[in-house]
Amino acid sequence: MSCVGNLANYVTVSGSNFCLGSETYTIRGANYWQGMNLGAMAEYGGDRFRLTEELDQMSAMGINNLRVMASSEGPDTEPYRMRPSLQYAPGQYNEGIFEGLDFLLDEMYKRNMTAVMTLNNFWHWSGGFSQYLAWITNETIPYPLTDWDTFTTFTRRFYTDKRLSKKANKMFKSHIRWQIANEPQEGLKDWFKDISKYIKKGAPNQLVSTGIESKMDIKDFMNAHDTKYVDYCTAHCWVENWGEYDPKNQSSLVDAQAFVKNYLRTRTGWAKKVAKPLILEEFGIARDAWRKPNDDDYKYDADTPTSNKDKYYGGIYKQIEELALESRISGSNFWAYGGLGRPDAEPNAFNMTWLGDPPHEPKGWYSVYDKDTTVEVIKRHYENLSKIH
């Protein structure tokens, strides 16, 4: 389909493609969830020099889109959180973090980057759904140190428990913007429709997505995407987390590559059924733990090589380029850019070390740093992708 006649200053959808003005717009992206906090002034834990340096680095890599957190919930005394939070208590906001988000978006605009603004989180590392429930019920959040099922059951009440969901969603809508949430698990069809319709009413010219992983089945995929208020489809792929890759076993990369290849093939097929663009907006893999399999900390060390990561990224990127030629996928956002950060860096005054790895995960697990060989793999892919129209 043609992009002619689309809104000049907005990314729009035409069939299975994105458009920016009259040109096809392919997502050459990164996850940079920490950008809002890095953009704050120093007294709020920010580092604007580092932020602008990393934006320059990503621009040089050919990146044109960042997926960022545009909300976070306190209280800041809770563990495993982004700190300081944007909403530290119900309806109470930290103006310094709002200014950090504004600064981030302004600097992105200077570099011709667009943003995916993630508004909430199924997981606890930014507060998210579970914190809204805790505010309403005064219950203690069952943080998933080992038991993820209990946490998931607790958090799904955000949209499955009618008694609670009405109050929770009213609080959520009071500060809503554009991607519904990060990885909502088994969300209800009516919930996705209601929230996306609400966003569209307030921002009719901006795109809305759901942020789901698309890991379940086609029914879950359709629940999230088969409504006119959702503009495009999302997919995340986590081969190690899902048991498809063992970073201590070099040869398990073959199985991981086969898994993600089939994953992209099936998810692009599902997206075709709803005739919408698809973004692989999260994927990652650990550093070469197989070089020292008896050292559990080795894969988190920034000096550990990334040969398997480079091959894994390269395989995904090759498939994306092939699928993009057929208008079956519209790009990707790797997880995640850590830039100048390192796991052993001194935490700031809020005890935060800003990497690509959220506060609840080991530092250095999936981060891509400025000196990694993976940077060149990403850059080559984005050069190739920029030539596809």
Secondary structure by P-SEA (a helix, b strand, c coil): ccccccccccccccccccccccbbbbbbbbbccccccccccccccccaaaaaaaaaaaaaacccccccccccccccccccccccccccccccccaaaaaaaaaaaaaaaaabbbbbccccccccccccaaaaaaaacccccccccccaaaaaaaaaccccccccaaaaaaaaacccccccccccccccaaaaaaaaaaaaaacccbbbbccccccccaaaaaaccccccccbbbbbbbcccccccccccccaaaaaaaaaaaaaaaaaaaaaaacbbbbcccccccccccccccccccccccccccaaaaaaaaaaaaaaaaaaaacccccccccccccccccccccccccccccccccccccccccccccccaaaaaaaaaaaaaacc
